[in-house]
Amino acid sequence: PRAVPRTTPEEALQLARAALLEMYPVPIQDAVATPSQCAWEHEHRHEEEQAEGEGPGSSPGQALSPSRPPLGESPAPSESGGARLALEGAAAAAATIEYRRVVLPGEILTGEELKVVRACARFLKLRRALLYPHQHMPEGIRAWDPAELERCARQGERPVASPMSSRPFEMQHEYAKSGHCFSMVDGVVVVTPPDGLDLGPSENGGGNPGQLGPPCTANEFFSAMHGILQLMGSPGANSFAHRRLRLLREQFRIYAMLNSDKEFLCQRAVPHRDFYNVRKVDTHVHHSACMNQKHLLRFIKKKIRTYGDRPVIVRDGKALSLEGVLESLGLTSYDLSIDLLDMHAHNQKNSTFHRFDKFNAKFNPIAGEARLREVFLKTDNLIGGSFLAEVTKEVFDDLQASKYQMAEYRLSVYGKTRDEWSRLASWWWEHRVTSTHVVWLVQIPKLYHLWRSQGHIKCFQDMLENIFLPLFEVTRDPGADPKLDAFLKSVVGIDMVDDESAPERRVAKNMRPPAEWDVEYNCPFAYYCYYIYANLYVLNRFREERGLSGFAFRPHAGEAGDLDHLASAFLAADGVAHGVNLRRSPVLQYLFYLAQIPVYMSPLSNNCLFLDYHKSPFPEFFETGLSVSLSTDDPLLIHMTKEPLVEEYSIAAQMWKLSVTDMCEIARHSVLHSGFPRALKEHWTGPYDPVTGEFGNDINATNVPDVRLRFRRELLQEERGLVNNETMFSEDGRGTKRLRRQLDLNGT
């Protein structure tokens, strides 16, 4: 670089401003803080981060120091010289560039399109009525202050605590046994309060006053789902939705072209923060596959070396040690390798594509042998799941070291027996399987037909009772199973999993109740969906009455199979995993956009199973404005590195040319989609508005420029306005006159 005459910092800043004004001749507005003031705020907000590497300078909502310079005044020039001037120069440049976007005129709707938007508005209203309002639920007990949590994390040693509680393994006795009674009626638990306690009108559509029940019956739910399917089959509705979705995508592309410089400068002006140190949550990952294959191989060899003579499994009435298991397979520890384990889903090209059975078989190391899986990847075995607990803690240590990556791991409850919840909670309690970077979900595999064929259950209601009655019992009397009570305070949601590609019968509007479903074939997806949703709704209502935390319903939906999976999830789910089949229905995709339903997408997983990576709809969904996040699904079967979530982001960025702002926006979505406590979300993203239930944006925490979220918000409000105020834009004469009168009143 050419030599520059020595100047004072203030003179250099004036020269930088003059040069920027020549490039961008737009005056700085009076309401915008000066660059020096912005730099001062950034410097003092992250004073502790710069000193210790990370950590907030204050807890959320805490006022800035009273020594802050007034708006319009600059603090004393920094002695750091060029580095500080670079930040100030970027802030000044960002302030000089105006936010720009294309504004389309109001849509003139035909009579057919008017019926479509009215139907969309009706289904959106129905969804709001059916979903449980989780923002009113309690969240944990003895929750962390975010600043305290991060100070604890910086000490190096992983604390034995969860995001929900600083002391999750301490016995609680503050909840006495209540006098509520409950029973399962037609597949749904109904809770009756004690005598003399009136909980208000019944919620179960005709039940006894004061009873807690679901907001709709199964027949009403299935009828609403068929209404959505009918709308999805309308050519006019699909044409309208396709046009609106395409307009949204094109508007985003124009916005990115007009505002990319402003976004880049806004991010450059933020000290310390970049993509690597913004919070990102793996919103969809199965616990038994949370480690990579090399990690598992090292762990297996270590255990063979240190505990080779320990009995770990029983076969044919004989206890086998680890060395005995290897001998039964004709192997030694030296023979073990990544290729021999053969757990990567892409080891043989296309061997698992559209073959969910072969994909699941990859969980069994060494040619499908179930012995090593039972020893190392199960919570309920001869050694009490100790090996799985140990390798899980090693993954926790990796998350702790990465500092900015969080995860939501899924454990399984199958519904075979009534004591599954208690045994799972005992495993969690005895091995202290907890981390400040992890929350838990419980997944329910759709395996009714398998348990019935094995004689564990006689009908579908038996499976529902095994899953839900223990939860109602521990809610009524936490002291009956204190370990399960403590475990449930770290569980944030319920998932529903298994092969969606399996052929099934679509539900009719009138279906037999679960007590009469005693046939050998499996229940349809929507049938599972309603009965899990309905019982969860009642359970959340009951737990709120008891002052306990609740659970979101976040099923796998839309990975494969029919579109009625996504239609039923639209009515009942708080978010869905995969959702790639939304690309097959413009109407359903438009409804998911209007409702901003979280979609946890896993493109690398889909690439192994049902959809090639270059065909993934993720970039289109993101440009349209759907609320999407990236997740790993099964790192053990798919990923190569010890940071599978960063691997997922890296490949997506390279394949789809995502900008840094795009990746930070997706990371922000992942935090909002997750079940972490509201205080932590607020600290990681921005202030929470209890009226709207939405989080603001703090660029110093998210690295997402405000203009990006302003653009997203404006487009969403315009689309919702089109749907909710459709009569203003109809082609009939009265609608046109009413529109003109409103424009005249507004002076437009």
SULSULZI-V12916 format. One record per residue. SS is DSSP state (alpha for helix, beta for strand, coil for the rest). PSI is psi in whole degrees, -180 to 180 (NA if undefined). Layout:
SS:PSI ; SS:PSI
//
This chain:
coil:150 ; coil:155 ; coil:144 ; coil:133 ; coil:144 ; coil:128 ; coil:163 ; coil:160 ; alpha:-40 ; alpha:-38 ; alpha:-39 ; alpha:-39 ; alpha:-42 ; alpha:-40 ; alpha:-40 ; alpha:-42 ; alpha:-42 ; alpha:-42 ; alpha:-40 ; alpha:-38 ; alpha:-29 ; alpha:-38 ; alpha:-40 ; coil:86 ; coil:61 ; coil:126 ; coil:145 ; coil:131 ; coil:152 ; coil:-30 ; coil:-10 ; coil:134 ; coil:150 ; coil:156 ; alpha:-38 ; alpha:-39 ; alpha:-42 ; alpha:-45 ; alpha:-38 ; alpha:-44 ; alpha:-45 ; alpha:-41 ; alpha:-44 ; alpha:-26 ; alpha:-36 ; coil:32 ; alpha:-43 ; alpha:-35 ; alpha:-43 ; alpha:-28 ; alpha:-38 ; alpha:-2 ; coil:-32 ; coil:158 ; coil:143 ; coil:150 ; coil:-22 ; coil:165 ; coil:162 ; coil:137 ; coil:-7 ; coil:136 ; coil:152 ; coil:165 ; coil:140 ; coil:-14 ; coil:7 ; coil:136 ; coil:144 ; coil:158 ; coil:130 ; coil:-14 ; coil:150 ; coil:142 ; coil:176 ; coil:143 ; coil:139 ; coil:146 ; coil:-3 ; coil:-14 ; coil:-129 ; alpha:-35 ; alpha:-47 ; alpha:-37 ; alpha:-32 ; alpha:-42 ; alpha:-46 ; alpha:-39 ; alpha:-40 ; alpha:-41 ; alpha:-41 ; alpha:-42 ; alpha:-41 ; alpha:-37 ; alpha:-26 ; alpha:-14 ; coil:123 ; coil:150 ; coil:130 ; coil:142 ; coil:162 ; coil:130 ; coil:121 ; coil:147 ; coil:164 ; coil:142 ; coil:133 ; coil:113 ; beta:142 ; coil:172 ; alpha:-38 ; alpha:-42 ; alpha:-32 ; alpha:-40 ; alpha:-36 ; alpha:-48 ; alpha:-32 ; alpha:-39 ; alpha:-42 ; alpha:-44 ; alpha:-38 ; alpha:-42 ; alpha:-34 ; alpha:-41 ; alpha:-39 ; alpha:-41 ; alpha:-45 ; alpha:-34 ; alpha:-30 ; alpha:-32 ; coil:145 ; coil:135 ; coil:88 ; alpha:-19 ; alpha:-14 ; alpha:-3 ; coil:145 ; beta:156 ; coil:98 ; coil:-172 ; coil:142 ; coil:50 ; coil:157 ; coil:147 ; coil:132 ; alpha:-40 ; alpha:-40 ; alpha:-39 ; alpha:-43 ; alpha:-32 ; alpha:-39 ; alpha:-39 ; alpha:-31 ; coil:-11 ; coil:-9 ; coil:-47 ; coil:134 ; coil:122 ; coil:148 ; coil:81 ; coil:164 ; beta:166 ; coil:-22 ; coil:-26 ; beta:142 ; coil:-18 ; coil:73 ; coil:-18 ; coil:21 ; coil:130 ; coil:137 ; coil:137 ; coil:20 ; coil:-10 ; coil:111 ; coil:162 ; coil:132 ; coil:168 ; coil:15 ; coil:149 ; beta:148 ; beta:152 ; beta:157 ; beta:122 ; beta:118 ; coil:42 ; coil:-2 ; beta:132 ; beta:133 ; beta:127 ; beta:129 ; beta:128 ; coil:165 ; coil:162 ; coil:134 ; coil:-7 ; coil:115 ; coil:119 ; coil:11 ; coil:-170 ; coil:153 ; coil:145 ; coil:1 ; coil:26 ; coil:56 ; coil:4 ; coil:-179 ; coil:145 ; coil:136 ; coil:-15 ; coil:148 ; beta:121 ; coil:176 ; coil:160 ; coil:-10 ; coil:158 ; coil:170 ; alpha:-42 ; alpha:-40 ; alpha:-40 ; alpha:-48 ; alpha:-34 ; alpha:-42 ; alpha:-40 ; alpha:-40 ; alpha:-30 ; alpha:-40 ; alpha:-42 ; alpha:-36 ; alpha:-42 ; alpha:-39 ; alpha:-26 ; coil:-2 ; coil:124 ; alpha:-40 ; alpha:-40 ; alpha:-41 ; alpha:-38 ; alpha:-44 ; alpha:-48 ; alpha:-41 ; alpha:-42 ; alpha:-43 ; alpha:-40 ; alpha:-40 ; alpha:-38 ; alpha:-39 ; alpha:-44 ; alpha:-44 ; alpha:-36 ; alpha:-38 ; alpha:-41 ; alpha:-39 ; alpha:-42 ; alpha:-46 ; alpha:-38 ; alpha:-38 ; alpha:-25 ; alpha:9 ; alpha:-38 ; alpha:-42 ; alpha:-42 ; alpha:-44 ; alpha:-44 ; alpha:-36 ; alpha:-42 ; alpha:-37 ; alpha:-28 ; coil:-7 ; coil:118 ; coil:148 ; coil:-36 ; coil:136 ; coil:-173 ; alpha:-38 ; alpha:-26 ; alpha:37 ; coil:150 ; coil:136 ; beta:137 ; beta:132 ; beta:98 ; beta:-5 ; beta:98 ; beta:135 ; beta:134 ; alpha:-43 ; alpha:-6 ; alpha:29 ; coil:-15 ; coil:163 ; coil:169 ; alpha:-37 ; alpha:-39 ; alpha:-47 ; alpha:-40 ; alpha:-44 ; alpha:-40 ; alpha:-42 ; alpha:-46 ; alpha:-38 ; alpha:-42 ; alpha:-34 ; alpha:-36 ; alpha:-36 ; alpha:-29 ; alpha:37 ; coil:-27 ; coil:10 ; coil:130 ; beta:129 ; beta:-14 ; beta:154 ; beta:126 ; beta:126 ; coil:39 ; coil:8 ; beta:132 ; beta:130 ; beta:138 ; beta:175 ; alpha:-43 ; alpha:-35 ; alpha:-36 ; alpha:-45 ; alpha:-39 ; alpha:-39 ; alpha:-23 ; coil:-2 ; coil:34 ; coil:165 ; coil:169 ; alpha:-28 ; alpha:-29 ; alpha:-21 ; coil:136 ; coil:170 ; alpha:-43 ; alpha:-35 ; alpha:-40 ; alpha:-41 ; coil:53 ; coil:-8 ; coil:131 ; coil:-16 ; coil:20 ; coil:-43 ; coil:123 ; coil:127 ; coil:13 ; coil:-26 ; coil:-2 ; coil:123 ; coil:24 ; coil:83 ; alpha:-30 ; alpha:-42 ; alpha:-34 ; alpha:-44 ; alpha:-33 ; alpha:-20 ; coil:-17 ; coil:-14 ; coil:105 ; alpha:152 ; alpha:81 ; alpha:38 ; alpha:12 ; coil:129 ; alpha:-6 ; alpha:-49 ; alpha:-32 ; alpha:-43 ; alpha:-36 ; alpha:-44 ; alpha:-20 ; coil:18 ; coil:144 ; coil:-21 ; coil:95 ; coil:-170 ; coil:-31 ; coil:16 ; coil:24 ; coil:24 ; alpha:-36 ; alpha:-43 ; alpha:-37 ; alpha:-41 ; alpha:-45 ; alpha:-30 ; alpha:-41 ; alpha:-33 ; alpha:-37 ; alpha:-39 ; alpha:-41 ; alpha:-38 ; alpha:-41 ; alpha:-40 ; alpha:-39 ; alpha:-37 ; alpha:-27 ; coil:-39 ; coil:4 ; beta:131 ; beta:168 ; beta:154 ; beta:104 ; beta:144 ; beta:122 ; beta:158 ; beta:137 ; coil:123 ; coil:-23 ; coil:17 ; coil:-44 ; coil:165 ; coil:-18 ; coil:11 ; alpha:-43 ; alpha:-43 ; alpha:-41 ; alpha:-38 ; alpha:-43 ; alpha:-36 ; alpha:-41 ; alpha:-46 ; alpha:-41 ; alpha:-49 ; alpha:-35 ; coil:1 ; coil:51 ; coil:84 ; coil:153 ; coil:148 ; coil:-8 ; coil:4 ; beta:136 ; beta:164 ; beta:145 ; beta:158 ; beta:127 ; beta:142 ; beta:106 ; beta:142 ; coil:78 ; coil:34 ; alpha:-46 ; alpha:-33 ; alpha:-45 ; alpha:-34 ; alpha:-42 ; alpha:-27 ; coil:-4 ; coil:10 ; coil:-34 ; coil:162 ; coil:-29 ; coil:172 ; alpha:-30 ; alpha:-31 ; alpha:-41 ; alpha:-42 ; alpha:-40 ; alpha:-41 ; alpha:-31 ; alpha:-45 ; alpha:-32 ; alpha:-38 ; alpha:-32 ; alpha:-40 ; alpha:-37 ; alpha:-45 ; alpha:-22 ; alpha:-39 ; alpha:-38 ; coil:86 ; alpha:-28 ; alpha:-15 ; alpha:-30 ; alpha:81 ; alpha:-30 ; alpha:-43 ; alpha:-39 ; alpha:-43 ; alpha:-40 ; alpha:-42 ; alpha:-23 ; coil:-13 ; coil:0 ; beta:131 ; beta:-11 ; beta:168 ; beta:132 ; beta:161 ; beta:121 ; beta:165 ; coil:-172 ; coil:111 ; coil:-17 ; coil:-10 ; coil:136 ; coil:143 ; coil:163 ; coil:137 ; coil:143 ; coil:145 ; coil:174 ; coil:-29 ; coil:111 ; coil:153 ; coil:145 ; coil:161 ; alpha:-31 ; alpha:-22 ; alpha:-2 ; coil:84 ; coil:21 ; coil:169 ; coil:-22 ; coil:159 ; coil:160 ; coil:151 ; coil:161 ; alpha:-49 ; alpha:-29 ; alpha:-48 ; alpha:-47 ; alpha:-48 ; alpha:-48 ; alpha:-31 ; alpha:-43 ; alpha:-47 ; alpha:-43 ; alpha:-36 ; alpha:-38 ; alpha:-48 ; alpha:-42 ; alpha:-44 ; alpha:-39 ; alpha:-42 ; alpha:-43 ; alpha:-33 ; alpha:-40 ; alpha:-31 ; coil:-1 ; coil:28 ; coil:160 ; beta:156 ; coil:-170 ; coil:137 ; beta:155 ; beta:112 ; coil:74 ; coil:161 ; beta:128 ; beta:139 ; coil:12 ; coil:-36 ; coil:-171 ; coil:-164 ; coil:163 ; coil:-14 ; alpha:-18 ; alpha:-48 ; alpha:-31 ; alpha:-43 ; alpha:-36 ; alpha:-34 ; alpha:-38 ; alpha:-32 ; alpha:-22 ; coil:148 ; coil:-18 ; beta:162 ; beta:148 ; beta:137 ; beta:-88 ; coil:16 ; alpha:-23 ; alpha:-5 ; alpha:-24 ; alpha:-19 ; alpha:-10 ; coil:102 ; alpha:-37 ; alpha:-48 ; alpha:-38 ; alpha:-40 ; alpha:-40 ; alpha:-42 ; alpha:-36 ; alpha:-48 ; alpha:-38 ; alpha:-10 ; coil:50 ; coil:127 ; beta:136 ; beta:117 ; beta:100 ; beta:146 ; coil:81 ; alpha:-37 ; alpha:-36 ; alpha:-46 ; alpha:-34 ; alpha:-28 ; alpha:-20 ; alpha:-62 ; coil:-13 ; coil:124 ; coil:149 ; alpha:-42 ; alpha:-12 ; alpha:0 ; coil:137 ; coil:5 ; alpha:-49 ; alpha:-35 ; alpha:-43 ; alpha:-43 ; alpha:-46 ; alpha:-38 ; alpha:-35 ; coil:11 ; coil:152 ; coil:89 ; beta:149 ; beta:161 ; beta:142 ; coil:169 ; coil:-27 ; beta:-76 ; coil:81 ; alpha:-33 ; alpha:-33 ; alpha:-14 ; alpha:-43 ; coil:164 ; coil:-20 ; coil:172 ; coil:-4 ; coil:75 ; alpha:-31 ; alpha:-42 ; alpha:-35 ; alpha:-41 ; alpha:-46 ; alpha:-41 ; alpha:-46 ; alpha:-41 ; alpha:-42 ; alpha:-40 ; alpha:-43 ; alpha:-38 ; alpha:9 ; coil:49 ; coil:139 ; coil:171 ; alpha:-39 ; alpha:-41 ; alpha:-48 ; alpha:-38 ; alpha:-34 ; alpha:-41 ; alpha:-41 ; alpha:-39 ; alpha:-41 ; alpha:-43 ; alpha:-36 ; alpha:-45 ; alpha:-32 ; alpha:-24 ; coil:170 ; coil:17 ; coil:155 ; coil:153 ; alpha:-36 ; alpha:-39 ; alpha:-42 ; alpha:-42 ; alpha:-39 ; alpha:-32 ; alpha:-18 ; coil:-57 ; coil:177 ; coil:145 ; beta:135 ; beta:108 ; coil:-20 ; coil:-51 ; coil:-18 ; coil:21 ; beta:158 ; beta:142 ; coil:-165 ; coil:127 ; coil:107 ; alpha:-25 ; alpha:-15 ; alpha:-36 ; alpha:-21 ; coil:22 ; coil:118 ; coil:145 ; alpha:-30 ; alpha:-33 ; alpha:-47 ; alpha:-29 ; alpha:-44 ; alpha:-47 ; alpha:-43 ; alpha:-42 ; alpha:-44 ; alpha:-40 ; alpha:-42 ; alpha:-38 ; alpha:-42 ; alpha:-42 ; alpha:-36 ; alpha:-37 ; alpha:-41 ; alpha:-42 ; alpha:-25 ; coil:44 ; alpha:-27 ; alpha:-20 ; alpha:-21 ; alpha:16 ; beta:162 ; coil:-13 ; coil:158 ; alpha:-41 ; alpha:-41 ; alpha:-42 ; alpha:-42 ; alpha:-42 ; alpha:-40 ; alpha:-45 ; alpha:-39 ; alpha:-42 ; alpha:-40 ; alpha:-39 ; alpha:-41 ; alpha:-34 ; coil:-2 ; coil:23 ; coil:NA
//
